[in-house]
């Protein structure tokens, strides 16, 4: 009988979610919600940035987003990708914005196009093309005519492209919202009155483009009507729009945080993320977007910062490789279902707030026609509380929200996870083909030595030290500063016992110093301070001495008022200091010779096609090339650059980004487990302390051939390429779940008939991640008071002797299984104590 009741509930839920997305509708808004085709909608959105993945990945990412309960895909538009040279456009491959939006439509989802065109996004130069910086008289993001002309031209270009393809909802397409500008309210005070007039101009310009859908401005409290001002942040439940006629919208709910080279890896517990979402909808919100839902990868030199890592994983529900991150994806999916069960009540009326007590909050959406949904929140961080509501008692864990679609029965609590935890696994394949030692060359390796100093015909000489970005226009990370000077034999710096120091000050982001062709030292900035100051002991010789300083950038500034004026490179002073005799020679104003970029870049070495590669002599562990076969299978692929120093890598001519495995994070500040209770911040939950910030670098499968692939590295500081390995990442064969006897019934089994839904009670469900797998063994099972987390469960002070046998019988040999979490299933090993069931299983 119970199995039939559960089957009825699944079918009932299926009826609820079988809604189709209808395009071609009029899109407006009122004080409660975005209105599509005359109907208010509760909309759940997620950010996927098309250039941070590949066209081959897009359909799977979009489908997994839909499967996770999203209604909308949100993306920025990246000006510097699409117009790298003024009036020369690129919308091919990863930059094919139209294709991406059409795929969103094919999946039956809506799109939110955040045109900006300033995007921030930890993206190089905030998304602006560098040529913009060189327009005479220009000043970014203010009431400046040259800037406004360029901004309007590009914004109109994107809008016209979307119109030509009929992609706005007013034309039958999926785009229901567009955004102009981006988080300008965070910095507009620095621009004074010109900032205020600029925002009014931007709003008017956007409206004049006549998209037929609403425009938004995020973090802009004075957004002019009818532009909707929206919220960005870790929490937006307290946000209020600037007009009673506008809906409460959250354009960026940060699902984690970005990673910087030299930093530990941040993550955000899903219990806190779910709490933030539930609180937002509880307090009147109707549009919420995860930034990011899939973060992806900063390929090429697209990462900003400076010092933003190549990985843009962001601890998102879909990881950098596009795999589902559990339990985050599954817990949020359940949350989305619970919220959708409340949608009719949420959009029908305004909330009321019955009093429950300190740090407790009830919110009720009730209509005269009998619709009623409620949210019960415990915003305290220490104690679980039992509350009385509508004559019933409800246990509210600290820092949690319970959702009651019928104002009676709890379908979901943000702190109680029903979803499985999947432990990812990695398989390694060495690139070393045939080498007797790390000093020998593998049969597949070749190399070219990059010359030290000036080697290109386009080098030029100028007096003094030049700022790097204005010199290179960001055509390369690298700028050589070269100086030859004569040191007289009687120079005090050469006196016996004198110790000469080369003193260099740089705006950043890193530098390597060579004296007479030999490396004397390197220096690096950090994400918190990009500037570099170094003092290297050196040995000078009478006569000609050559100083070659290689300055490099690690992504350009992407945020802040007047950020386009943030410089880089060696601006001085550059001095020779005699520590023994006090002599000081300033080289800063002398005639320096400059070279933008490397000889290897000029000769297109990243393609691997040059005839200059040396494959016969001993590998010097600098700028190597090799060929390799792709790892078998379809799993995502990464390269582990352990053993290398710093540089950039190309696979079959495609840049997979900067690598820097030698930049290690700080030793302190990480925790094995992070308490989700209490306000989250970007440094609250960290892992990977004392280790390389990033060791694995994503190589999209579509960039690989089955054999004969070419890997090219530019290695700046030396490394051992024979230690490089390939890694494939799989959703782990181990899966876990831990459900208490106070958990709500899984939301999939929740129905409108409260008598049916209450009877089964909490259920622990397991399902293998791959369709061809079955549960082959149970590694751990305990009903009672189990301890620990997935991979390290242990029995507590009480455990049912029947635990393992019951779970084995229910699960082994099946792709999925469900087990009731109650004494009726396992007996009562310890009366009067709250109990739970913890299981770890293997799938093969």
N, C-alpha and C positions, 0 to 999 in steps of 0.2 A: 504493500500500500504506500509506504514512504517513497519508494522509487517512482511510483506513478505521480505522486504529488510533486516531487522535484521536477519530473519531466514537464508537468503542466506549467510549473513556474518558469522554466527555461523558455518554453514556447510563448508564454505571456510576455516575458522580457523581449524576446525576439520581435513580437508585435510592436512593442514600444519603440524599438530603435530602427525599424524598417521604414525610415523616412528618406525621401530622395531630395537632393539639392536641385532646386529649379532655378535656372538662369533666365535672363531676360526680364527680371523683375525690377520695378522701381525701388530704389534704395533711398530711404530718408532716415530720420531719427526723431525721437521725442525724449522726454525727461527720463524715461525708463530704459530705453534700448534702441539699438539699431533696428530699423523697420524695413523688412524685405518683402516686397509684394503685398504690402498692407499689414503684415504680421510682425509684431515684436519678436525678437529672437534673443535667446541666450546663446552666445557664441564663444567657443573655446578654440584658441588659435595657437600656433606654434611657429617659431622662426626656423627657416631653412635657407641658408644663403647659397644660391645656385653655384657661384664660382668656388665655393669651399668643398665641393664634391664634383662628380663628373656626370655628364648626361646619361651614362649607363647606370649610374646609381640612383638618379632622380626618381624613376617610377617606384622602386622598392622603398625609398625613403618616404615618398608621399603616401604609398599604400600603408606602410607601418604607422604613419601618422594618423591616417584615417582609422585604422584598426584600433589605435590607442584612444579614439574618441574625439579627435580634432574635427572642427568644422571649417577652419580657415588655415591657410599657409601664409605666413608673413615673410617678406624679404625686403632688404634694401636693394637699391639700384646703385651700381658702383661706377661712378663717372670715369675714374682714371683707367678702368679696364676698357670701357666702351669708347673712349675718345683719348687714346694715348698721345696722339698728335692732334693739334687743333684741326677740326673739320675732317679728320680721318677716323672712321668708326670701325668698331669690331664687335660683332654680335654672333660670333661663330663659336662652336665647341662649348666649353664651360661658360662662355659668355652669352649663350643663346637664351636671352631672357624670354623671348616670345615662346620658344619651345617649352621652357620651364612652366610658364603660366598656363599654356595649353595642357600640359600634363596634369597640372593641378585640376583643371576643369574636367579632364577625362576621368579623373578619380572621383568626381562629384563633390569636390571641395571648392570653397570660396578662396579668394586671394586678397591680401592687403599689400598694396604696392607702396613701399616707403621710398619715394623718389629722393627726398632730401633737398638737394643732392649732397649735402654734407651728411656723412653716415656715422662718424666715429668708429664704432665696431672693431676697435683694436686693429684697424686696417691702415695700411700705409698712407700717410698724409691725410687721414680722415676721409679718404675716397676722392679727394680733389686731385686732378692731374697736375703734374709739376709745371707744365707750361703756363698754367693759370698764374703762378707766382711771378712770372716774368712780364706780364702785361703792364705797360707803363701806368703808374698812378693807381694801381689796384690795391684795395684793402678788403680782405675776406670778411663776409658775414656782417656787413654793416651797410649803412645808407651810402653806398659808393657806386657810382654809375658804371664804371667798367665791370665791377663784379656782378652787379644786378643784370647787366646785359648778357653776360656769359651764363649766369644761373638760369635766366629766363629762356635763353636759347636751348640749353640742354634739357631743361624740364619740359619745354614744349616738344622737343624731339622725342622724348620718351612717351609723352601723352599721345602724340600723333601716331607713333608706332603701335601703341595699344589700340587706338581707335581704328587704324587701318586694318588690324586683325580682328576687330570687333570683340575686344576682350573686356571692355567695361560691362558691368551688369546691365546698364542702361541700353546696351547693344545686344544683350544675350550672352555676355561673357561672365567670367567668374569674379572679376575685380569689383569688390563692394566698397572698398575704402582706399584712399591714397593719403600719403603724408607729405607735407612740405616742411622744410627745415627739420631740426632734430636736437632736442635738449638745449635749445638756445637760452631758455629761461635760467639755466644753471649759471650762465656766464654773461647775460645781457647787461648787467649793471656796469660792466667794464667799458661798455660802448656808449653809455649815457643816452642822450636824446636820440642820437643817430641809430642806436639799437632799437629803440621803440618805433621810430619811423620805418626802419627796415622790416620789422615784423609785420607792420600794417601793409607795407608794399608786398611782401612775400605772400600774405594771405590774399590780397587782391589779385596778384598775378596768378596764383593757383586757381582761384575761382573763375578767372577770365578764360581759362583753358576748357571750361565746360565739359567736364568728364561725366556728368550725370550721376556722380556718387559723392558722398560726403568726403571732405578733407579733414585731417586731424593735424594737430601740433602737439608733440609730447613734451612734458615738462615746461609748458608755456601758460602760466596762469592768466596772462592777459591776451590769450589768443582771440583775435577779433571774431565776432559773430559773422557767419555761421560756422566758422572753424571750431571743431571740438577739441578742447584741451584735454590731454590724457596724462596718465601717471606712469612713471618708470621707477622701479625699485624692488627691494626684497619683500616689501609689504606695501599695499596700497588700500587697505580697508578703510583708513581714515581720510582718504582723498575725497575731495568734493569738486565737481566741475564748477567753472566760473559763471554758469548760468543755470537757472532752474529748468531751462528748456533743453539741456544737454544730458546725455546718458553718462554714467560712470564707467570709464573704460581704462584698462590697464594694458599699455602697449609693450611693456617689458617687465615680465616677472623673471628675475634672474635665477635660472634653474641651478646654477653653480657659480663659477667665476672663471676668468681667464688665467692662463698660466704664463709666467714670464721666465725667460732664461735666468737661472740663478735663484729661482723661487721654488718653494715647496708646492705640491699639487693640492689645490683647493677642491673641496667637495661640499655638497649641501644635502643633509639627510632628507629623505623623501617625506618623513613625518612632518618636518617643518615646512617643506614646500607645499604639501597638501594642506597643512594648517593655514598657510598664507592664502591659498586659493579659496578655501572654504570660507575664511573670514571675509574675503572680498565679495563673494556672492552673498554671504549672510548680510552684509551691510549695504546691499543695493546695487552692487556691480552686475553688469550683464555681458561684458566683453573682456576676456582675459587672454593674454598671449604669453607663452613661454619663450623667453630669450635665454638660451636656445632650446629648441626641441631636437635639433641635430646641429652640432657645432661645426664639425668637419675639420678641414686642414687648410692652413695658410700656405698654399703652394707658391712656387716662384719666390719673389721678394715682396709678397703682398702683406706680410705682417707689419703692424705698426708699433706704437708704443712710445719710445723704442723698447727693445728687448722682449717683445711679445714672441712667444715660442711658435714653432711651426705647427704644433698641435693646437687646435681650437676646440678641443673636446667639450669643455664647459660643464662636465658632469651632467650632460643632457640625457633625456630619456632614451635617445638613440645615440650610441657612442660615435667616436670619430670615424669608425669604419662602417657605420650604418647598422651595427648589431643592436638588438634590444638590450638595454641595461635594466636588469632586474635586481631588486624589486621596484625600482623607480617607475619604469614604464607601466607595469601592471597595477601598482597602487594608484597611480594617477588615472589609469583607465577606469578603475572602479570608482574613483572620485567623480570622473566625468559622467559616468552612468548615473550616479546618485544625484548629481546636480541636474541632469536632464530629466530625471523623474520629478523634479520640482519645477521644471520650466514653466508649465502652464500657470502655476500660482505666482512664480517670480515676476512674470511679465504682465500679470493681470492687475496687480495692485502695488501699493507702496507698503513697506514693512512697518510693523509695530514692535516695540521693545519691552515686553513684560520684565519686571525686575526679578532677578534670582538671588542677588547678593554680591558681595565684593569679589572682583575678578571673575565674575560669572555673567553671561549675557545670553538671553533668549531673544530670538528674532522670529516673528511670525508673519507669514504671508497668507492672508485669509480673505476670501471673497464672499460676497453674499450668495453666490451660487453653490457654495459648499466646498470649493477648493481650499486646501489648507496644507502648507508646508512650513517646517520649522527648522531652525538651526540652534543648537545649544553649544555654547562655547565656555571653556575654562581657560582663561588667559593667564592664570597663575602658573608659575614655573616650578613649584615644589610639590604640591599635594594633589592627589586625586580627590574628587569630591562627588558625593551622591546628592543629586538635586531632585526637587519635586517640580514637575511640570504637567499641567493638565491632569492632575490627580495620580500621575505615575512617577515612579522613581527611576532615575537614570544615573549610571556611573560615568562621570566625565574624567578621564585621565588629565593630568596637568598638560597645559599647552596643546589642547585638542579641541576639535569641533565634531559634534555628532549631527548627522543630517537625518531628518524625519520627513520623508515625502508626504506622509498622511497626518503629520502632527502627533503621531502616536508611536510608531515603530521606527527604531534606529536601523537604517540601511547601511550606514557607513560611519566610521569614526576615523579621523585623520591619523591617530596614533596607533591604530590596530591594523596591521598589514595582513591581508589574506593572500597576497600574491607570492609566488615562489621567488626564491633567490637563486640566481644562476651564477656559478663560479666560472669565469672564463678560463680557458686553457690556451697555452701557446706551444706550438711545435716549431723547432728550430732546424735550419738546414745551413750548414757552413758553406761559405763561398770559396773556401780554400780548396783548390783542386789537387795540387801536387806541390808541396813545399816541405822541405826537411826542417826548416826553422822559420821563425818570424822574419829573419833577415834574407831568406831566400825568396825568389819570386815564384808565385804560383804559375802554372802553365797558362792561365788565362789572363794574367795581369800585364799591362804595359804602363808606361808613364812618360810624362814630359815635365821638365823642370821649368817653372815659371821664373823668368829673370828677375833678379833683385834690382829695383830702381827703374830708370827710364829705358824703355825698349820700343816705344811706338813713335811713328812719324809725326803724330799730332800733338806731341808734347810742346809746351810753351813755357816761357820764362817771364816772371814778373817780380818786381821788388816787393818784399814783405810776404806775410803769411795770409793765404786766402781762406775764407770760409768755404766749407766743402760743398754744401747743397747748392749754393749759387754757382759753384764751379762745375760740378758734375751734372747738375739738373737731374740727379738721381738716376742717371743712365747706368750706374754701377754702384755697388757698395764701396768701391775702392778708389782712393785718390793717393797717388804718390807725391810726396814732397821731397825734392832732392836738391842737395847743395854740396858743391865741392869748394873747399877753401884750403889755403896754404897755411900751415903752422910753421912759424919760424923756429929755427933750432934753439934760439935763445928765449923762446916763449916761456914764461914762468910755469905754464901748464905742463911743460916737459921736464921741469926740474926734478932732480932725484928726490924721491919720496913724495912727490905731489900726486895726489889721487884725484883724477878728473872725474866729474860727474856730469852726465848729460841730463839736463832738466827740461822737461817738455810738459806744457799745459795744453789740454785739448778740450773743446766743448763736447767731445764724445764722437763715437761711442766706444771705440777701441783703437789701439794702435800697436804696430810692431816697429821696432827701431833697429836699423842696420848701420853699422859703422864699418866702412871699407869692405862692404859686402857680407859682413858677418852679423848675425842676429845677436843683439846685446840685451834684449828684453821686450816684454809685451805688457800692456796695461788695458784694463777693461773697466767700463762704468757698470751701472746697474739700473734696474727699472726705477729705483727711487732717486738715483743721481747719475745721470748719463756722463757727467764730466770725468775726465781722466787727468791725473797729475802723476808723473813718474820721475824718478831719479835713478838713472842707470850708471853704475861705475863703468868707465870705458878706458881703453888704452889708445892714445894718439901717437902718431909717428911724425917726425919732422917732414915737412913737405906737404904734398897734397893729401887731404883726408876727405872722404865722401860720406855724407850723412843722408841716408835714405829712410824716410819715415813713411810707412804705409798706414794711412788712416782709413777707418772703415765705419760704416753705419750698420745698424741692426734694426732697420725699420724706422720710419720717420714719425715724428710727433703726430698724434691723431686727435688730441683733445685739449681744450682750454681756450681762453680768450687770447686772440692774436697768436695762436699756436704756429701759424705759418712763418712767424718771425724767429722761431726757435732754430738756432744754428747747430752746426756740427763741424767737426774737423779741428785741425791744429791751428788755432788762432794766436797761440803764444802766451807767454814768451817761450822761445827755445834758447837755452843758455848752456854754456860750458862753465862749470864751476870748479875751481881748484880748491879742494877742501883743506889742503895743507898750507896754502899761502894766501888765500882769500881772493885770488884772481877770478874775475867774472867776465866772460865774453858773451855778449848778446848777439845771437845769429838771426834774430827775428826779422830785421829790416833788410837783410841781404837779398841778392838775386836768387830766388828759388825757381827751380824747374818743376813743372807740374805735368802729371799724366793721369787722365781719367781712365779708370778701368785697368784691366790686366791684358797682357799680350794674348793669353789664352782665350779671353773673351773676344778679342778682335779677330782671332783666327778660327772662332767658332769651335773650339775644342769640346764644348758640351755635347756636340752632335756625335763625337767619337769617330768622325770620318777622316780626320787629318792623317796624312802619311808620316807625320813627325813622331808618332808614338813609338817609344823604345820598348821592345819586349824581350831584349836579349841580355841586358846587364842586370846587376843586382838592384832590386827594387829599393829606391831611396825613401820610401814611405811618404812621398809627396805627390799630390795631384795624380792619382792612379786611374787607370781605366781597366775594366775587365768585361768579359762576356760571361753570361750565365744562363742557365735554364730556369724557367719559372717554376716555383713550387707547384706540385700537382694539386688538383682539386679546385674548388671554387671559393674557398674561405678567403677572407681579406688578408692582404699581405703587407708586411712592414719590413724595413731594414733596421737591424740593430747595429748602431754605429759605435758600440763599445770598442775601445781601442783606438778610435780616431780623436782628433782634437777639435777643430772648428772649420767650417767651410760651407760649401753648397754642393748638392748632389743632383745628378740628372740620370734618368732612366729612359733609354731610347729617345734622348733629346728633350724629354719633358722634365722640367725642374720640380723635384719633390720638396724643395725648400732649403732653408738654412739648417744645418745640423751643428750641434754644440754639446756633445755628451760630457765634455770636461768641465762645464759650468755646473757646479754642485750646489745644491740648496743648503741653507743653514741647518745646523744640527738640532736646534731646539724649536719647540712650538707645535710639534706633531703629536697626535693622540691616536691610540689604537682604535678607540671608539669615541665618537663625538656625541655629546648630549644634545639632542634636538630641542630640548626645552629651553625657551628663552630666545631673545632676538638673535638672528643670524647676522654675521658680518663676513666679509671676504676672507678674513684671517682667523675665523673661529675654528674651522674644521680643516686641518691640513694633514697631508700624508707625504711620504717619500722624503722626509728630512734626511740630510746628510748624503743624499744620492743625486745623480744627475737629474736635472729638472726634466729632461726628455732624452730617452735612449732609443725609442722606437719611432720610426718615421714611415708614414703611410705611403704605399705605392698602389695606386688604384689598379685593379685587375685588368681594366680595359687598356692600360698602358703597357701591358706585358704580352709578349709572344710566348708560344710554348717552348721555344728554344732560340738561342742566338740573341738574347737581350744584351744591351750595352749599358753598363753602369760607369758614369764618369764622376769623379770627385775633384773638387778643388779644395785641397787641404792646406790651411794657412800655417799651422804650427807644428805639424808632424803627427804621425800616427802609424798604426800597423794595419793596413787594409786586409791582411790575411785573417784578422780576427773578426771581420764583419760577418754577420750571419743574416739569413732571411728568417722571418718569423711569420707563421700563419696563426690567426686568432680564431678560435672557435667558441661558440657558446658551450660552456663546460659540460662534461658528461655528468657532473655532480649538480644536483638541485636540492634545495632545502625549503622547508616551510616551518613556521612556528606560530601556532594559533592557540589562543587561550579559550577557556570555556566561557568567557564573557564577550568574545568577539561577536559582532553581528553576523547574521547569515550572509554568505557571499552575495554580492549585489546581483549577480546573474540569476540567482534563485529567488529574488525578491519579487513578489507580486502584489496586486491590489487587494487580494483576499488575505486579511491579516491572520485569520485562523490557520490558513495553509502555511503562510510564511513563518509563523512562530514555531510550528511543530518540530521541524528538523533541528534547529539550533545551529551552533557554529560547525563549520565543515572545513577540514584541511584538504586542499586539492593539490595534486601534482600532475604535471604534464611535461613530457620530454620536449625539448626545444626544436628538434628536427623531426619532420614527418615520418622518416624511416626508422626512428628509434623506438624502443620499448624500455620500460623500467626493468632492469636486469637484476638489481640487488638493492637491498636496504642496508645502508651503512650504519645508520643509527635510528632508533625510534624509542621515545620515552613519553609516556603519559603520566604526569605527576607534576614535579617541580624541576624540569630540566634547566640546565644552565648553559651559558655560552652562546656563540653565534655559529653561522654556517661554516662547516669545516672544523669546528672545535666544540661541538655540543658535548655535554657530559650530563650524567644523571645527577639529580639533586637529592634531597634527603628522602624523597619518596618517588617511586616509579612503579607503575603497574607491570607485573610479570608477564602480562598478555600483550604488552605494547608491540614487541617485534613480530610476534606471530600474526597478530591482527593486521598490521600494516603489510606484511609480506603477502598474506592471503588476498588482501584487497588490491595490491598494486603490481606485484611482480608478474611480468609477461604482458602487461597492458601499456598502451601509450600514455594513458592518464588514469587517475583514480581519485576518489573522494572518500573521506573517512569522517564520520561524525565525531566531534570532539566532546565527549561526555562520558560520564560514569556508566551510562547504558551500553556503551561500546567496550569500555576497558575495565569496568569495575572501579571501585573507589579505593585507591591506595592510601589516601590520607584524608579523612573526613574533616570537613570544616575549613579546608584550605583551598584557595583559588588554584586551579590546575590548568595545565596547558599540554599540548602535544607538539613535540619537536621531532622532525624527520629529516634525515639526509638520505637521498637515494642516488643510484647510478643509472644512467641511460646508455644503452649500446645499440 
